[in-house]
Structures are given as structure tokens and as C-alpha cells.
Amino acid sequence: MIAAWFARMNQRERMLTLGVSGVLFLLINLALWSALLGMSKDLRQDWAARRSERKEQKVYLAEYSTWMHRSDWLKKHEATLTNPAEASSLLTQVQQIAGKYQVQIDNPQIGSVEKTPTHQSVAATIETKSSWEPLVHFLYDVQRPDAFIVFESANLMIDSSDPTIMRGRFKIAKWFKSAGAK
């Protein structure tokens, strides 16, 4: 049937039919190979992501006892916020440490209590003025692990009137157990 149809065509029609058929064949092959290679690429990326996730899981499993130890330590040592007025103790602690290193504190402000699923925090904003070395000691001393005090933001600059003096603006937070923790 196709041979009879092809035989009735003249030479020019046959060439045109073969050309269109060839282009159509190439386009279909191109679409199929593009789809297959795209799926292959997606599968390789998925496999790489799963392999990376598996490596991460192996690290977590290897360090499980360490994380459990840290979790137990946190449960034992992290303070509980029973009264929002305890927030003033953060500012008192920071001022005592600043006095120890002759770091001048200006414009102290207590923030509100922030509650998250993992912890509660009380923030304070302070501005400091001191030379570089006492400031470094102050920053180190404030962030002791057992104090649960963190610097949420820090902005340091050199004093324009005296290049040996550093001015800083810090948002400091003290973390407490979450409200649901026992």
C-alpha cells in the first residue's frame, strides 16, 4: 500500500516526502533523547543528594552520644525564666563584666521576652566604648558557655575622635529553657 502510493509520486514529490520524513524522524529522536537525558540528569542529582544526606546521617549517628550528652547538659544547666523581671539580671551581669575590663557601657536598654519552640530569650541593647584589648576580653567573658548569653548582633567601629578607641553597639540575649520544657 505504501509502496504503491510512493510509486504514483513523481521524483520531486518523493524527494520532498523523504526530506519531511527525515526531518520529522530527527525531531522525534531529538525530543526523545532530550527527555531521556533530562531524566538521567535528574536521577543523578537525586542520587547525589541522597548520597550526601546519607553521609550526613552517618555523621549524626556517629556523634549521637555527643549530642545526647550536650542535650543532658543543657537540661541540667539552662536556667528557667520564671519571671520576666529576671531580665534585668542580664544587664547587671554585662555591666559587672564590663566594669572588670574597664569597658564603658552607654545607653543600656532591656528588650522584651521572646519565646521560640527551643528557648526563651531576653535581649538587651548596649553601646560600648573602650580600647581594643579590653573589648576582646569583655566579649570573650560575656559569652561563657554556662552563661547562655549570646551576641545577636554586633556593630564595631573606630572612634572618629581617637583611633585607639573602639565603639560598639551590641544586642545581647540571655537564653532560658523554653516555656514547655521541664
N, C-alpha and C positions, 0 to 999 in steps of 0.2 A: 504494500500500500504506500509506504513512504518512498520506496524506490520508484514506483510509477509516478507519484507526484513530483519527485525530483527530476524524472526523465522528461516530463512535459515542460519543464522550465528551460528558458534559453540560457546561454552562457553567463550573461550579465546577472540574471536573477539567481543563478546558482552561486556565483561569487558573493553576491550580497547576502544570501541566506547563510552561507558558510561564515562570512565575516560577522554577521549579527550573532550567529550561534556561538562562535568563538569568543566574542566579547561577553556574551551572556554567561558562558561557561567560566571565563576568567573572573567575572564579578561575583558569581555564586561561590567559586572557590575562595576568592579573597574574603568574602563575608564569613564563610565557614572557618577559615584558618584564623581570621581575626578574632572570632568568638572563642575558638579553642585556645588560642594563645592567651587571650584575656582571662579565661577561666583558669588556665595554668598559672598565670601570674598571681591571680587572687588566691589560689590554693597554696602557692609558695609563700606568699605573705602571711596567710593564716597559719601555715606550718611554722614559720619563723616566729610569729607572735606566740604560738602555743609553746614552742621550744623555749623562748625567753621566759614565759610565765612559769614553765616547769622548773627552770633554773632558779627563779625567784622563790618558788615554793620549797625547793630543796634547801636553800639558804635559811628560810624561815624554820623549816623542820630541824635543821642542824642547830639553830640558835634558839630553839623553843625553850630550853631550860633557862637560858639567859633572860629571855623576855618574861618568863613566869617569875623568876627571881626579882626582876625590876618591878613587875606588877605587884608582887607581895610587898616589896619595899615601899612603893607608892601608897599602898593601902595602909601601911603602918605609920608612915611619916607625914603624909599630906594632911594639913590642918583642915578642919571643918569650919565653914563660915556659919556661925550661929546667930550673929547679929551684924547687920550692915555697919554698925558703928565701929566694928573692928577694923574697918578700912583705914582709919586714922593711924593704926599701928604701922601700916606700910610707910607712911610719910615720916613717922618717928624713926623707924629703922633706917631709912635712907638718910635722914638728917644726921643721925648718930654716926653712920659710916662716913658721911661727907665731912663731919667735924674731925674725925680721926685722921683724915688725909688733907685737911685744910682746903677743901673744895667748897666754894661759896655757893649756896643754893638761893636762888631768887624765884619769886613768883610761884610757890608751890600751890597746886590745885588738886583736890581729890575728885575723882570721877565717880560714876555710878557703878553698881554691881552688874556685871554681865554674866549671864548664865548660858552655858553650852551643854550639850549632852555629856561631854567628858570632864568638864570642870566649871567652876565659877571663878570669876576674877574681879578684882578691884583695881582700878587704874589710878595713877597719879601722874600729873604732868609737872615737870620741874625744869628750870633753867639753871645752868651751872656756869661758874667762872673760876678757872684755875690754870695752873701751868700743865703741861702735857703729862709729866710723870705722875703727879698725884691723881690726875683724872683716870689714867690707866689703872692704877691701884684701886681707885674708887669703883670703877666699872667691874673689875675682877671680883672685888669683895662683895658687891651687891648681888652678884649672880651665883652665889654658892648653891650647890645642888640641893642642900637641905633647906634652903630658904624659900624655894618655889617662887622666886622673883625673876621676872624676865623683862627685857627691854623690848617693847613692841615697836618702838620707832626711835631713831636717834638722828640728830642733825648736829654735826660738829662744824665749827668754823673758827678761823683765826680772828682774834680781836683786832679791829681796824686801828685802834689807838696804840696797842702794844703787841707786836708779833710773837712774843713769848707766852701770851695768854690765850687759852682756848675757851671759847664759849660753846655751850651745848644746850640743846633742847631735847629732852627725853620724855617719852611716855613709858612709864614703868608700871607693870602689873604684878600683883601677887595672886597666885593661883591657890584655890581651895578645892576640896572634893566637890563633885557635882551634887546637886540637890538630892538626887535619887540614890547616891552612894551611901553605903552603911559603914 
